[in-house]
Amino acid sequence: MAKNGNSRWLKWLLVLIIVGGVIGAVVWHFMDHGDAGPQYQTAEIARGDIIEAVTATGTLNPVTNVTVGSQISGNIQKLFVDWNSPVKANQVVAQLDPATYKAAVAQAEGDLASATATMELNQIEAKRDDELFKNKLISESEHDTAIANLHQAQAMVKIKQAALDNANVNLARCTIYSPVDGIVISRSVDVGQTVAASLSAPTLFVIANDLTKMVIDANVAEADVGGVEVNQNVNFTVDAFPNRTFTGVVEQVRNAPTNYQNVVAYDTVITVDNRDMKLKPGMTANVSIIIAEKKDALKIPNAALRFHPPEVMAKDVKTNAPKEIATNGPGDRGGNGGGGRHNHGDHGGSGGQPHAEHQPVRTVYVLADPKDPSQIKPVQVKVGISDGVYTEVVDGLKEGDQVVSGLSFGTDDSAGSRPSNPFGGGRFRMH
């Protein structure tokens, strides 16, 4: 019996020790650990430049690409240019074997000579028959036959002359000339290769007219094309020079739409100055079309436009404004990074460019008392353009105002010197 009684006491003692440990840990966490509770994170309204842009990708191309081909078939006998060779207009770039076409010219010349001789004989006979007919020595039908034979001979001479001209043209086409000044960017044939011209001319070379001036064909999504206009400035980068920003100008927004994976886009042609010859045809350009720009504007972080205090903290919000502005309205969609257009490859866009007569109204939260960071109040502001990180403040705030951009849960800074809680904990931030 004594042994069973001792076992019960040991079990109860163990339970009391466990319960006491849990209670002690909880008390240590909420009292000795010094939990500071939720804290508002603020950002200061400051001035700076804001650039609103539409982004897209495109391909660099020469302004004019000329494809040099062959209208006749034959073997490549000589090549006078290669890749990257500069050429001038009417410069010989290739030569086809002309033997076959020289023979065709010789045959055509023989046919023409034969036809000419036949025509001359018919001319003599027609002249003689004409005299005989006047003297009533031959019938009228014989006279008519002589005239008809002369006309047929004359027509045959024209046919043979045309055949000779065609043979000479084909012979001349054995020599390939450059149609423009430029540089060879592609060569598709080698010496000894046979080119066959049937329904289409085979490509021998591709010549870029002038690589010092290039264009970018950028595909701009339909949600953003409304803000793109001719003569807007463009910044772009290429993978070959990741630390350099190149510039260009919008030359044309073509009306022909393209549809890729249910996204409608429009080809926007951007002219580029390439005098240093750093850019090469075919490079992929990451384009940023500047549709609006403000210098020395009041800037608010977009995180402040997205912030809304949790309902459990609504009692801490002080407001003198109407009740409906205490919460973000439909215009303050969470995650919408500002009131202006800024597209970093997101075909959905974020709204059109704000017009001077109508700026979107947003609700932000500021410190009600700079000395008491736990009290905030809502303020309505008018916003302008956005660069995706900051948004222009048109009205409602002034430089130096502190706006709430987030909320953090965790310990204060002094807790960093205390030992960590063995039951977990840490910091959680809401933005």
ZIFEN-V704169 format. One record per residue. N is the residue number from 1. PHI is phi in whole degrees, 0 to 359 (NA if undefined). Layout:
N_PHI ; N_PHI
This chain:
1_NA ; 2_298 ; 3_294 ; 4_294 ; 5_295 ; 6_295 ; 7_296 ; 8_298 ; 9_298 ; 10_294 ; 11_296 ; 12_296 ; 13_295 ; 14_295 ; 15_298 ; 16_296 ; 17_296 ; 18_295 ; 19_298 ; 20_297 ; 21_295 ; 22_296 ; 23_298 ; 24_296 ; 25_296 ; 26_297 ; 27_297 ; 28_296 ; 29_291 ; 30_270 ; 31_243 ; 32_292 ; 33_288 ; 34_70 ; 35_299 ; 36_278 ; 37_78 ; 38_297 ; 39_227 ; 40_277 ; 41_261 ; 42_239 ; 43_225 ; 44_269 ; 45_288 ; 46_227 ; 47_256 ; 48_177 ; 49_273 ; 50_233 ; 51_239 ; 52_265 ; 53_220 ; 54_250 ; 55_255 ; 56_198 ; 57_238 ; 58_202 ; 59_240 ; 60_282 ; 61_220 ; 62_296 ; 63_299 ; 64_229 ; 65_251 ; 66_249 ; 67_267 ; 68_260 ; 69_234 ; 70_234 ; 71_275 ; 72_234 ; 73_266 ; 74_163 ; 75_269 ; 76_288 ; 77_270 ; 78_215 ; 79_238 ; 80_254 ; 81_224 ; 82_222 ; 83_304 ; 84_67 ; 85_282 ; 86_286 ; 87_225 ; 88_246 ; 89_300 ; 90_70 ; 91_279 ; 92_288 ; 93_245 ; 94_201 ; 95_224 ; 96_271 ; 97_296 ; 98_268 ; 99_305 ; 100_298 ; 101_282 ; 102_293 ; 103_295 ; 104_295 ; 105_294 ; 106_298 ; 107_295 ; 108_293 ; 109_296 ; 110_296 ; 111_298 ; 112_293 ; 113_296 ; 114_296 ; 115_295 ; 116_293 ; 117_297 ; 118_298 ; 119_294 ; 120_296 ; 121_297 ; 122_293 ; 123_295 ; 124_296 ; 125_296 ; 126_295 ; 127_294 ; 128_295 ; 129_294 ; 130_293 ; 131_292 ; 132_295 ; 133_292 ; 134_295 ; 135_270 ; 136_63 ; 137_264 ; 138_230 ; 139_282 ; 140_294 ; 141_296 ; 142_295 ; 143_295 ; 144_296 ; 145_296 ; 146_297 ; 147_295 ; 148_295 ; 149_297 ; 150_294 ; 151_295 ; 152_295 ; 153_294 ; 154_296 ; 155_295 ; 156_296 ; 157_298 ; 158_297 ; 159_297 ; 160_291 ; 161_293 ; 162_295 ; 163_296 ; 164_293 ; 165_299 ; 166_296 ; 167_295 ; 168_294 ; 169_296 ; 170_298 ; 171_295 ; 172_294 ; 173_288 ; 174_292 ; 175_259 ; 176_262 ; 177_248 ; 178_280 ; 179_281 ; 180_219 ; 181_284 ; 182_169 ; 183_223 ; 184_283 ; 185_253 ; 186_204 ; 187_233 ; 188_251 ; 189_228 ; 190_232 ; 191_299 ; 192_93 ; 193_284 ; 194_264 ; 195_253 ; 196_241 ; 197_262 ; 198_241 ; 199_280 ; 200_221 ; 201_283 ; 202_292 ; 203_277 ; 204_259 ; 205_220 ; 206_238 ; 207_245 ; 208_273 ; 209_297 ; 210_202 ; 211_279 ; 212_285 ; 213_232 ; 214_229 ; 215_228 ; 216_248 ; 217_262 ; 218_258 ; 219_265 ; 220_257 ; 221_295 ; 222_298 ; 223_291 ; 224_247 ; 225_292 ; 226_297 ; 227_269 ; 228_267 ; 229_225 ; 230_296 ; 231_77 ; 232_287 ; 233_286 ; 234_225 ; 235_249 ; 236_208 ; 237_232 ; 238_232 ; 239_296 ; 240_291 ; 241_228 ; 242_294 ; 243_262 ; 244_238 ; 245_252 ; 246_263 ; 247_235 ; 248_201 ; 249_222 ; 250_291 ; 251_260 ; 252_200 ; 253_245 ; 254_283 ; 255_277 ; 256_282 ; 257_277 ; 258_238 ; 259_236 ; 260_232 ; 261_54 ; 262_65 ; 263_249 ; 264_273 ; 265_225 ; 266_234 ; 267_288 ; 268_250 ; 269_268 ; 270_240 ; 271_273 ; 272_227 ; 273_272 ; 274_235 ; 275_294 ; 276_275 ; 277_60 ; 278_282 ; 279_276 ; 280_237 ; 281_301 ; 282_94 ; 283_294 ; 284_272 ; 285_253 ; 286_265 ; 287_262 ; 288_232 ; 289_271 ; 290_279 ; 291_259 ; 292_200 ; 293_210 ; 294_232 ; 295_264 ; 296_52 ; 297_268 ; 298_291 ; 299_241 ; 300_238 ; 301_297 ; 302_295 ; 303_298 ; 304_290 ; 305_287 ; 306_271 ; 307_289 ; 308_213 ; 309_295 ; 310_299 ; 311_299 ; 312_292 ; 313_253 ; 314_301 ; 315_292 ; 316_272 ; 317_272 ; 318_264 ; 319_213 ; 320_249 ; 321_272 ; 322_304 ; 323_300 ; 324_291 ; 325_265 ; 326_289 ; 327_232 ; 328_292 ; 329_277 ; 330_300 ; 331_286 ; 332_253 ; 333_294 ; 334_298 ; 335_88 ; 336_278 ; 337_281 ; 338_119 ; 339_269 ; 340_253 ; 341_278 ; 342_207 ; 343_243 ; 344_255 ; 345_83 ; 346_272 ; 347_293 ; 348_287 ; 349_71 ; 350_221 ; 351_103 ; 352_281 ; 353_290 ; 354_296 ; 355_265 ; 356_298 ; 357_276 ; 358_208 ; 359_262 ; 360_299 ; 361_257 ; 362_235 ; 363_250 ; 364_236 ; 365_239 ; 366_238 ; 367_291 ; 368_293 ; 369_219 ; 370_304 ; 371_276 ; 372_234 ; 373_289 ; 374_269 ; 375_247 ; 376_233 ; 377_218 ; 378_280 ; 379_223 ; 380_271 ; 381_229 ; 382_263 ; 383_243 ; 384_243 ; 385_283 ; 386_221 ; 387_255 ; 388_95 ; 389_246 ; 390_237 ; 391_234 ; 392_289 ; 393_261 ; 394_273 ; 395_201 ; 396_115 ; 397_223 ; 398_231 ; 399_299 ; 400_98 ; 401_296 ; 402_259 ; 403_253 ; 404_277 ; 405_246 ; 406_184 ; 407_220 ; 408_241 ; 409_245 ; 410_154 ; 411_268 ; 412_282 ; 413_293 ; 414_292 ; 415_288 ; 416_293 ; 417_274 ; 418_270 ; 419_294 ; 420_290 ; 421_289 ; 422_295 ; 423_267 ; 424_106 ; 425_110 ; 426_113 ; 427_239 ; 428_232 ; 429_243 ; 430_242 ; 431_238
